Amino acid sequence: MSGRACLVTRAGSGIAREAALLLATEGVRLAIADRNAKGAEDTAATIAAAGGTAEAFALDVADAAAVGAVVAAAERRVGPIDYLVNIAGIYQWIAIEDISDADWRRMFAVHVDGTFHTCRAVLPGMMARRFGAIVNTTSLHALRGQARAAHYAAAKGAILSFTKSLAREKAAYGIRANAIAPGPIDTPLWRGTMTDDEIARTKTSRATVIPLGRLGEVSEVAPWIVFLLSPAASYMTGQAVTIDGGELMA
C-alpha cells in the first residue's frame, strides 16, 4: 500500500481519523477531508509529525462541485487517489412523523449523495489505472432498521445497495468496493449533544442488547477499513462487514 494515495472523508475525528492514522503507518499518502477544517488540519498535522504525508481539505461531501475540486486538488498534492474511504455522516434522533422534508433531504444529501459524489469523482482515474479500493460506511441500522432514526437507516441502506452495485460494475477494472456496517461505536457522532450522564445511561442501556456487553471503540473498527483496502482483501468485493459486538448475528 505504501506510496499510494487515499482520500478519507470526515477524518477530523472518530473512526475516520483512526483509519487515516493507521493508513499513514502503512505508508499511504492521505488526503484528509472534513467539514470541520480545524479537525482535518489536526489529523493531517498528527500524521506529518509522525513522518507521514497528509494534506487537509475542508469539504462538505453533499456539494458535488466541491468534491470534484477537492479530489483534483488532492491528486495534485498527494498523488492519484487509489483508495477512498467514505465515513462522512450525520445523525438525528426523531420520530418518523416529525421528520421534515429538509431533515430527510439533508440526511440523504450527506450520506447517499456524498458517497456517490466522492466515488464518481475518483472512478475515472481508478478505471484508467485499472486499480482501486473503496470502503463505504453503512450501518447496523441499514440491516435491521431503527426506531426514531428511519431516515438515517434508509440512507445507510441506500449506501449498501450502491456499494454492491459499484462492486459488480467496476470489478472488471480491478476496482473493489466494500462496506463496513458498525453497530454503536463510541465516537463524537454517537455522543452528539448528550451530557455525560446521558452518555453513561445510554451506554448501560445499549450494552444489555449487545452480547459482548459494551459499545465498540474506534480502534476496533479502523483496522477493518485498512484490511478491506489492502491486498489481504484482494478477493473481497461487494461485502458488508458488520462490527457490532454480536448484536445482529445475521
N, C-alpha and C positions, 0 to 999 in steps of 0.2 A: 504493500500500500504506500510505501514511502515515496515521496515526491509527487504524488497525485494530489489534486485539489478537491475540496469538499465545501459545499455551501450548507450551513446549518441555520435553520430559522428558529427564532425565539431563544437564541443561545446566550442571552444575557443572564439566564438563571435556570434553575431546575434541571430536569433531565437533559435538555439540550446542551446546557453549559457543561455538565458532566461528560456527555458524549464527546463534545468538542475537545475537552481536555484529554480524554483518552485517545482520541484520534491523533492528537498532536504528538502523543508519545509513540505512535506508530510511524511518525514522520510525514503525516498528512498535512498539507498546507490548507489552512482554514479561512473561509470567508464567513465571518460571524455576523449574522443579521438579527435585528430585534427592533421592535417599535421603540423600545427604551434605548436610545443611543448610548446613554451612560453605561447601561448594563453590557451592551455589546463591546464597548470600549474596554470595560474592566476585564471581560473574558479574554479579549484579544491581548491585552497587556499582560495578563497572567501567563498566557501561552508564550508570548515573546520573552518574558522574563525567565522562562524555563528553557529557552533556546529554540523554541518552535517558531513557525511562521503563521501569522494570523493578521487579517485586516478586518476592521469593524465597519458595519454599514447600518444606518438607520433604515428600517423598512417596514411598511405596512403591506403584508402579503395580499391583502384584498385589492390593492391598487396594481392592476396589470402593467401599466406603463412603468411604475416604479420598480416592479420586479424585473422587467426587461432591462432597465437601466442598471440595476444593481448587479445582475448576472453579467452584463457586459463589462462593468467596471471591475467586478471580482476576477473575471478571466484575464483582464489586463494586469491585475496586481498579484494574483496568486497562481494563475495558470488555468488551463481548460478544466471545467468542472466535470470530473469523472464520478463524483459521489454527491448525492443530495440527501439531506435529512430534513424532513418536514415535521416540525413539532409546534409551530405557532398555533395558538388556540386561545379561546376564551370560554368562560363557563357562566351559567346563570341558573339559579335555583328558583323555579317558578312553576306554578300550575299551568296546564295546557290552556285553560280558558283565559288566563291572564297574559299569555304571550302575545305581544303586539306584532303587527306586521314588520315594524322596524327591528324588533328583537329577533324575529325569525330570519329576516334578510341578513342582519349582521352576523348571526351565528353561521349561516351558510357562506356568507362572503369571506369570513376569516378561515373557516375550516375547509370547505369544499372548493370555493373559488381560489383561495390561497394555495392549496395543494395543486390544483390544476395549473395556476399561473406559473409556479416555480417549475413544475415538471415540463410544461410546454416550452419554457424558456431554455432549459438545459438539453432537451431532447435532440435538437438538430446537431449539436456538437457531439453528443454521445453517439448518435447514429452514424455520423461521418467517421468517427474513430472506431466504431463498432465495439464500444466498451462503455459500460456504465452500471452503477448500482444505486438504487433508490430505496430509502426507508421512509414510509409514511406512518403517521400515527393515527390509529383508530382507537378503540376503547372497549373495555368490558361492556359498557353500556350499549355499544353497537350490536353486540351478540345476544344480549338478554333484554334490552330495553331498560328505561329508568324513569321511575315516577318523579315528577317535578323537574325533569330535565329532558323532556321529549325532543325538543329541537336540537339539543346537543347530541343525544343518541342518534337522531335521524341523520345529522350531518356526519357523524362518525361512521354510520352505516354506509353513507354515500362514498366516503373515502375508501372503505373496504372494497366496495364494488369497483370503484375506479382503479384501485391498485391491482386487482385481479385482471381487469381489462387491459391495463397498461402492460402487465407481465405477459399476457398472451400475445398482444400486438407487437411488442418490441423484442421478444426473445430472439428472433432471427437476427437481430442486430447486435447480439451479445449484451443486451441490457437486461438486468434483473430488477424486479420491483417486489418488495416485501413490506409487511407492516408489523408494527408492534401494537398489541392491544392491552395496555396496562389496566389493572384494577386501581384501587385507591393507593396513590403514592404521595408521600408527604412532600409536597412541592409548594412554592408560593401560589400557584394557580389553585391547588386544592385548598389551601388555607384561606384564600380570598380575603374577606374582611372580618373573619371570625376573631373573636377575642381569645386570649389564652385559655380561659375557662371553657369556651365553646369548642375549641380545638381538642382539649382533653376529653370532654364529654363525647364528642363525635368519634374520636379515636376508639374510646371504650365501646361505644355502641357498634361501630363498624366491625370491630375485632370479633364480636360474637358470631358473625356470619362468615368469617374467614378462617378456614381450617388451621392455617399457621398462626392465627390469633393476633395479628397486628397488621398495620399498614406497611407498604413497601417503602424502600428508600431509593433515591435516585441512583445510588451506587449499585443497585440490584437490577436496574433497567438499562442503563447506559451501555454495559458490556454487550448486551444483545444487539444494540444498534451497530456497534463496531463489528461484531461477528457477522451480521447479515450483510454488511458492506464488504467484508473481507473475502479473500479467496477460499477460506474454510467453508463458506456457504455457497460455493460456486454451483452447486446442484440444487439450490433452493430458489424458487421464484413463485410469486403469486400466493405466498403464505402469510398467515397472521399468527404471530407468536403471542400467546396470552400469558401475561406476567401478573398474576393476581392473588398469590398466596393460596391458590386452590379453590377460590370462591366459585368459579364456574364449573370446572371439570367437565367440559363438553366433550 
